Amino acid sequence: MVLKDSYGRPLLNLRIAVTSECNLNCSYCHREGEEKTDRNAEREMTVEEIVRIARIASELGASRVKLTGGEPLMRKGIVEIVEGIASMPHIAEVSMTTNGTRLDSFAKELHARGLKRVNVNLPTLDREAYHKLTGGFVEEPLRGIKTAVKVGFSPVKINMLVLKGVNESDVQEMIKFAMETGTFLQLIELERINLSNEYYSTYHTSLEKYEARLKQEATSVETRRYMQNRRIYCLSDVKVEVVRPKDNSEFCMHCTRLRVTSNGKLKPCLMRNSNVVDALTPMRNGATDQELAELFKLANQKRQPYVEN
């Protein structure tokens, strides 16, 4: 059984924020759309609660789980979370989005426990620019990326958020880096989520010009049908995916995802918090699996394409 919302979109993917903690301070972080007032360590899900939520979702048809944060590798018990979810019969894939600063240390064990692939957030290869944007040191994610490739993650994706006047000129260098390391590049457009209007207007830039150039250079173009119909441009030695949710009706109309916040709220849409469903409180009050499944069905019916007011 696969749940479908009122727009006929299947629920295939679950994105779980396993913690709200992070060891970087990225100026552009949208915190997976989680409100600051919700970030309470005492309300953070336990390892067992995370695994249980993933199991119930898998029994309703969600076969792919992505672990996020905060920074998921800051989460105590992250290896147990990966193993617990990856061992479920209905789960086809467990992946992770990470800043990569701790990936060098965790990659081998995570891969052995069932993690299939990783996305590493890397806005630039420039040491000074990286430190200014994140407060961290670019050598750490670079080591993590190379180790992830070495231990067998496939694919290893680099998430490059393109910021006006900051790293626009780095795109070609990042494509070259992806080619040289055997990784896969995602160019991501800045979204107006948990950001001030001033920040957004200062740093947002459309990816249209990059996509036009990629179309000219690509030997073929792939479409991710169950991932918002995103386009993947296959160049001679590397693949580049473009993520442009703004003013892109296909992005929402082909969404197959439900999110879970670090404090156990089922979140139907990254862009809004008015329709979340609390699963953690009922779970801690003794809710049965069937009762939790009904909460998933309720959250799924609240999924709808986002329309900006």
C-alpha positions in Angstrom: 0.0 0.0 0.0 1.2 3.5 -0.9 -0.5 6.5 0.5 -1.6 9.2 -1.9 -2.7 12.7 -1.0 -5.7 14.5 -2.4 -3.6 15.6 -5.4 -2.7 12.0 -6.3 0.9 12.3 -5.2 2.3 9.2 -3.6 4.1 9.3 -0.3 7.4 7.6 -1.1 10.1 9.5 0.9 10.5 10.3 4.6 13.0 13.0 5.6 13.8 12.9 9.3 15.7 15.6 11.3 17.4 13.5 13.9 18.7 16.5 15.8 18.5 20.3 15.8 22.2 20.6 16.9 24.9 21.6 14.5 28.6 22.3 14.8 28.6 25.0 12.1 26.8 28.3 11.9 25.8 28.7 8.3 24.2 32.1 7.6 21.8 30.5 5.0 20.6 27.5 7.0 16.8 27.0 6.8 16.9 24.3 9.6 14.6 22.0 7.5 11.9 24.6 8.0 11.8 23.9 11.7 10.8 26.9 13.8 13.3 28.2 16.3 10.8 28.0 19.1 10.5 24.2 18.4 14.2 23.6 19.0 14.1 22.0 22.5 16.6 19.3 23.4 14.2 17.8 25.9 11.7 17.3 23.2 14.1 15.7 20.8 13.2 12.2 19.7 15.0 9.2 21.1 16.7 6.6 18.9 13.9 4.2 19.5 11.2 6.8 18.6 13.0 7.8 15.4 13.2 4.1 14.3 9.6 3.5 15.2 8.4 6.5 13.2 10.4 5.3 10.2 9.0 1.7 10.6 5.4 2.9 10.6 6.1 5.2 7.6 7.6 2.2 5.7 4.6 0.1 6.4 2.5 2.8 4.7 4.6 2.8 1.6 7.5 5.1 2.2 10.6 3.2 1.1 13.3 5.8 1.2 14.5 7.6 4.3 16.8 10.6 4.4 18.4 11.6 7.8 19.1 15.3 8.3 19.5 17.8 11.1 20.9 20.2 12.3 23.9 18.0 11.6 23.0 14.3 11.9 26.6 13.3 12.7 26.3 15.3 15.9 23.5 13.0 17.0 24.3 10.5 19.7 23.3 7.0 18.5 23.3 8.0 14.8 24.9 4.6 13.8 22.1 2.8 15.7 19.5 4.9 14.0 20.9 4.0 10.5 21.2 0.3 11.3 17.7 0.2 12.8 16.0 1.8 9.7 18.2 0.1 7.1 17.3 -3.4 8.5 13.5 -2.8 7.9 12.1 -5.1 5.1 10.2 -2.3 3.4 13.1 0.2 3.3 14.9 0.3 0.0 17.4 3.1 0.9 18.7 5.1 3.8 20.6 8.3 3.0 21.9 11.3 4.8 22.5 15.0 4.2 25.5 16.3 6.2 27.9 19.2 6.4 30.6 16.6 6.0 32.8 17.9 8.9 32.6 14.5 10.7 32.1 12.3 7.7 35.7 11.2 7.5 35.3 9.5 11.0 31.9 8.0 10.4 31.8 7.0 6.8 33.2 3.5 7.0 30.9 2.4 9.9 27.8 4.1 8.5 28.3 2.4 5.2 28.7 -1.0 6.9 25.5 -0.4 8.9 23.4 0.2 5.8 23.7 3.9 4.8 23.6 3.9 1.0 24.5 7.5 0.0 25.3 10.9 1.3 24.7 14.5 0.3 27.4 16.9 1.5 26.6 20.6 1.8 29.6 22.4 0.3 29.0 26.0 -0.9 32.6 26.6 -2.0 36.1 25.1 -2.2 37.7 28.4 -1.1 39.0 28.1 2.5 38.4 31.7 3.5 35.0 31.9 1.9 33.9 28.7 3.5 35.0 29.8 6.9 33.1 33.1 6.5 29.9 31.4 5.4 29.9 28.5 7.9 32.5 29.2 10.7 34.1 25.9 9.8 37.2 24.7 7.9 36.7 23.4 4.3 39.5 20.7 4.7 37.1 18.7 6.9 34.2 18.2 4.4 36.8 17.7 1.6 38.3 14.8 3.6 34.8 13.5 4.3 33.8 13.5 0.6 37.0 11.6 -0.5 36.5 9.0 2.3 32.9 8.6 1.4 33.8 7.8 -2.2 36.5 5.5 -1.1 34.3 3.3 1.2 31.7 2.9 -1.5 28.8 5.4 -1.0 27.1 5.8 -4.4 26.4 8.4 -5.3 28.2 11.0 -3.2 26.4 14.2 -3.9 27.7 17.7 -3.3 25.0 20.2 -2.5 26.1 23.7 -3.6 23.8 26.5 -2.6 24.5 29.3 -5.0 24.6 32.8 -3.4 24.7 36.0 -5.3 28.0 37.8 -5.0 29.5 35.1 -2.9 30.1 31.9 -4.8 28.5 32.4 -8.2 31.9 32.3 -9.9 32.8 29.0 -8.2 30.3 26.9 -10.1 32.6 25.8 -12.8 35.3 24.9 -10.3 32.8 22.9 -8.4 31.8 21.0 -11.5 35.5 20.2 -12.1 35.9 19.1 -8.5 32.9 16.7 -8.9 34.4 15.3 -12.0 37.8 14.7 -10.5 36.4 13.1 -7.3 33.7 10.9 -9.0 30.9 12.8 -7.2 27.6 14.2 -8.3 26.9 18.0 -8.1 23.6 19.6 -7.1 23.2 23.3 -7.7 20.6 24.6 -5.3 18.7 27.9 -5.4 18.2 29.8 -2.2 14.7 29.6 -0.7 13.0 32.1 1.5 12.8 29.8 4.6 13.8 30.9 8.1 15.7 33.9 6.5 15.1 37.6 6.7 13.8 39.4 3.7 17.0 41.4 3.6 19.2 38.3 3.5 17.1 36.7 0.8 17.0 39.8 -1.4 20.7 40.3 -1.0 21.9 36.7 -1.8 19.2 35.1 -3.9 20.0 34.5 -7.5 18.2 32.5 -10.1 19.8 29.3 -11.5 18.2 29.8 -14.9 21.5 31.0 -16.5 23.4 28.0 -15.2 20.7 25.6 -16.4 20.7 27.2 -19.8 24.4 26.6 -20.1 24.1 23.0 -18.8 21.5 22.3 -21.5 23.9 23.3 -24.2 26.8 21.3 -22.8 24.8 18.1 -21.8 25.1 14.9 -23.8 21.7 13.9 -22.3 19.2 15.0 -19.7 17.5 12.8 -17.1 14.3 13.6 -15.2 13.7 12.5 -11.6 10.1 11.7 -11.9 9.5 11.0 -8.2 11.8 13.9 -7.0 9.9 17.0 -8.2 10.8 16.3 -11.8 14.3 17.7 -11.3 16.5 17.7 -14.3 19.9 16.0 -14.3 22.4 17.3 -17.0 24.8 14.6 -18.0 28.1 16.1 -19.1 30.9 14.1 -20.6 32.4 13.1 -17.2 30.0 14.4 -14.5 26.3 14.8 -13.7 24.8 18.1 -12.5 21.4 18.3 -11.0 19.6 21.7 -10.7 17.2 22.3 -7.7 15.0 25.3 -8.4 11.8 25.2 -6.2 11.0 28.9 -6.6 8.2 29.7 -9.1 8.5 26.0 -10.2 5.1 24.4 -10.2 6.6 21.0 -11.1 8.7 21.1 -7.9 5.5 20.9 -5.7 3.2 19.0 -8.0 5.7 16.1 -8.1 6.6 16.1 -4.4 6.6 12.6 -2.8 8.0 13.6 0.6 6.9 14.0 4.2 9.2 15.5 6.8 9.7 14.7 10.5 11.1 17.5 12.7 13.6 16.8 15.4 10.9 17.0 18.0 8.6 14.6 16.4 6.2 16.6 14.3 5.0 15.3 10.9 5.6 18.2 8.5 3.8 18.0 5.2 5.7 20.9 3.6 9.1 22.5 4.0 7.6 25.9 3.3 4.9 26.1 6.1 4.4 25.2 9.7 0.6 25.8 9.9 -0.2 22.2 9.1 2.1 20.1 11.2 0.9 17.0 13.1 2.4 16.2 16.5 3.4 12.5 16.6 5.8 12.6 19.6 3.3 13.6 22.3 0.8 10.8 21.4 3.7 8.3 21.1 5.0 9.2 24.6 1.4 9.0 25.9 1.2 5.4 24.8 -0.2 5.6 21.2 -0.4 2.3 19.4 1.1 1.7 16.0 -2.3 1.9 14.4 -3.0 5.3 16.1 0.4 6.6 14.9 -0.4 5.3 11.4 -3.6 7.4 11.5 -1.5 10.5 12.3 0.6 9.8 9.2 -2.5 9.5 7.1 -3.7 12.8 8.5 -0.4 14.5 7.8 -0.4 13.0 4.3 -3.8 14.5 3.5 -2.5 17.9 4.6 0.1 17.7 1.9 -0.6 20.2 -0.9 1.4 22.2 -3.4 2.7 25.4 -1.9 1.3 28.7 -3.0 3.1 31.8 -1.8 0.8 34.4 -0.2 
